[in-house]
């Protein structure tokens, strides 16, 4: 659904939703493999990352194609991706889960932050991770790596379907990233999942309060007792 546009309302909902809640709702719809594996935040951020996917695909580097002089090319796909990823979008990179070389560094990622991008996700490495971690823009990676991408990766395709951490990512899918990692929400389900999860987050906040007050889990989570459902409805009205 390449023509899907993430609304401000739906984006705001996802800012309050955990990746765990999203995973549960996608599982209920038969989607079990939407959590990007092996990817963690470069540094924790106070806000959840939310944005549509803009993709970059790397293939294994071949020595005769990837000398340092390739960066002189104004059409180099890595540089073009950094300059064309739309504001509010997340640059998602397919590095074949190989973190032994960087897929970007702090200068490129800082450029994206200045341009208003929502984040960056790679199943490969990032160099200058400390500098990237100091940015307000969220970044997720498989690990720190000093070698340039040219030693292992050749940037090839921009904004095409890719794999990232064993998940299929299509341009326009919605990426949601928190301290646990990154979920990929198919574009055609984005509004629906946001709406359902918003109610789920409210219920889990209620459950947590009840558990902290000494309530037993059975009959509460999941809610199988009418008395707990009524109590939740009263709690929601009061809140």
Secondary structure, 3 states (H helix, E strand, C coil): CCCCCCCHHHHHHHHCCCHHHHHHHHHHCCCCCCECCCCEECCCCCCCEEEEEEEEEEEECCCCCCCHHHHHCCCCHHHHHHHHCCCCEEEEEECCCCCCCECCCHHHHHHHHHCCCCEEEECCEECCHHHHHCCCCEEEECEECCCCHHHCEEEEEECCCEEECCEEECCCCEEEEECCEEEEECHHHHHHHHHHHHHHHHHHHHHHHHHHCCCCCCCCCCCCCHHHHHHHHHHHHHC
